[in-house]
Structures are given as C-alpha cells and as structure tokens.
C-alpha cells in the first residue's frame, strides 16, 4: 500500500511539473523506473520527453519516447564507481592527469562513460565502454 501511495505521488508530481502534455504512459513508466525520484522537471525534446530529477541524492536525466519507453539515462559518478578495467587503463594511460568529472550514459542497455581529465596545460575528454576501451574525443589547451 505504501508503494502504491508513493507511486501515485510521483505520477502526480510528474504530471504537475510538466502539465497536461505528458502522456499517462510516460508518467507510469517514469514512476515504475524511478520510484522515489524528487524534484522532477519535464521537458519536451525532439518529440520525446526528458526528465531531470534527483534520486538517492544524485542528479539524473532520463529520456522517454512518447510510448513511455526509456531511451537513455545519464548521471554524474565518481572514479570509484568506474569499472575496474576502465580505471586501471586510465591510470596507466594518463598517470599525470586528474579526473575532473565522469558522466555515465546508458543507451539501449549499453553503458559508456564520458571522462574529463585535467592536466597541467590541457583538458582531455575521453569516452570509454565498460571493458575499458578508451577513445580520445578532444584535447583542449588551457588558457
């Protein structure tokens, strides 16, 4: 019963945050996927819905299609949350750079990470999968 009340509260919060434009399918899918979410804000993006919210003290973004299917999620994580293969390769390949931030993306069931490193003279942006395959996306000189 308690879960049902919580689910109803989340659905009402989501509907209130967005207005009447959000479909019932999306509201129910969100409430089932992210029970306990707070501070939910809804946006319409490219004929889909995007929810920005807090769950377990973390800021999360979730994308849903019009039918209520979860398309993708993103959240900030710390280096201790990276898979072992990723962190060990980062340490070996970039020993003199400090991890500035990490965003974990889950798209169609596949997880990857966007990692920004800070060095003495430049910023390095990398992409990694869970196996530790690292791709250099961008290297920017500091001003």
N, C-alpha and C positions, 0 to 999 in steps of 0.2 A: 504494500500500500504506500509506503514511504517513497519507494522508487517511482511509483505512478504519479504521485504528487509532484516530485522533483521533475519528472519528465514533462508534466503539464506546465509547470512554472517555466521551464526552459523554452518550451514551444511558445508560450505567451510572451516571454521576454524577446525571443527572436522575432515574433510577429510584430511586437510593439516597436522594436528597433528599426525594422525595415518598412513597416506599414503593411498595406494590404497586397502589395505587389508580389511578395514571396509566396510561392506555392505551398500548399499543405504538404506535398510530398517532400519538399526540401526541408521544411520545418521538422517533420517527423524523422527524416534521415539524419539531420543535424543532432537532434535530441538523442537519438539512439547511439550515434557515433561518439558524441562528445558530452556525455552525461556529466553534469557538474560544471559546465562552462559558465563563465561570468563575463560581464562587460561585453556582450555580443553586439557587434556592429555589422550590418549587412550592406553590401554594395552590389550593384549590377555591373558586370564586366563582360563584354563580348557575348551577350545573350546568355550568360551564366551568372551564378551567384558566388560572391566571395564573402566569407565571414571572418572577421578579425575578433579574437576573443582571448580570454585568459582561462587556463586550465591548469590546476596544480601549480600555481604561481608562475606559469610560463605563458608567454605571448605566442599564439599560434594563428596561422592563417590557413583556411580551408576553402577549397573551390568545389562547387557542386554544379552539375548540369541542371537543366530545367526539370528533369525527371527525378531529381534527388540522388543521383549517383555521385559519390565522392570522386573527384577527378584528381586532386592533389592536395598535399599539405606541406607547410614549411614551419620551422621553428628554430630559434637560436639554441645552440647546445654548447657545452664546454668541451675542452680537449679530452677530459676523462671519459666522455661519452662516445668518443670515436672508437670504431672497431680497432682491435689490436694491430691488424695489418696496415691500416691507414696511419695510425700514429707512429708506428715504428718506421715506416717509409718516410714520413715527414721529417722525423728526427734525423734520419740518415741523410736524406737528400738536401735538407735545409737546416743544418745544425746551428747556424748563426742568426736565424730569424725567429722572431717571437710570434706566436699565434695571436692575431688581433681579434678575429671573430670567426665563427663557424655557423653556417646555416644548413640544416638537414632538410632535404627535399624528399618527399615520397610521391612518385608519379606512377600511376598504373602498377602499383605494387613494387616498383623498383626504387631503391634508396640511393641517393648520392649526396655529396657534400660540396658546398662552396666554402672554400677556406681562404681567408685573407691573412697573409703573413706580413710582418713589419721587420725590415732590416735597417741598417744604419742609413742607407741612401735611397732606398726604394720600398715600394709596396708590391707584393706578389699575390695575385689571385689565382687560385687553383681549383680544379674540380676533381673529385675522387669518387669512385664507387666503393662499395663495402669490402671489396677484395684488396683495396689499396692501390689500384691503378690510378696514377696521378697525371693529370693533364694541366699544363701551364696555359692559363687563359689570358693573363695580362700581367705586365710588369710596368709599374709607373715610377718615375723618378720623384723623389720628394722635392718640394720647392725650397 
